[in-house]
Amino acid sequence: MNQVITIGREFGSGGRELGHKLAQHLGIAYYDKQILSEIVDKTDFSREYVQEVVENKLTYMMPPSASIGMSIGNEYQIQQMQKIVKAQTDVIREMAGKSSCVIVGRCADYILRETQDIRLFRLFVYADMQSRIRRCMERAPEGEHYTEKEMEKHIRKVDKNRANYYSDFTLQKWGDKSCYDICINTTSMNIDVMVPYLAKLFED
């Protein structure tokens, strides 16, 4: 039976790093940005549009190239969202069915909640704001020069978008402890030290 670990995370909490290193430690597959590529392959939309949709609030997205009348705009919009939601659901279920794996984000915890023949563990990773600001600034890509105030604003915007998307997709509250099996606070924690201890929960 495949063991699937899903990771929801606050921006800057180190959830992606934790997920990647946990997958390496356990010797299982790791999926993150590959999910976006698979969704693009299953739909007629550009990568930029799919990324914009899955990182924002579903109900307000509209393809920029759409040349349709306002009277049918809502119906058209819903159809586009349904295509992306279906593709995302299919991709994640296919990944979970292939082998044991770690899946970061993309509402995987909700999509796989009733899937048979897998052992599902749902993690949520969070940290205090100062820890997240520090982590983001230390790992900033070349050319990015946010002040601490600007970085906090950016973090809050990303979190809001994730929360909106998760709520639209699942009708549940993003980060609500009742939606997860384990919530992990990475504030002042060394992820390299944490991973081997966490991995023991999933080792046979």
Secondary structure, DSSP 4 states (H G I P E B T S, - for coil): -EEEEEEEE-TTSSHHHHHHHHHHHHT-EEESHHHHHHHHHHSSS-HHHHHHHHTS-GGG---TT----GGGHHHHHHHHHHHHHHHHHHHHHHHHHHSSEEEESTTHHHHTTT-TTEEEEEEEEE--HHHHHHHHHHTPPTT----HHHHHHHHHHHHHHHHHHHHHHHSS-TT-GGG-SEEEE-TT--HHHHHHHHHTTT--
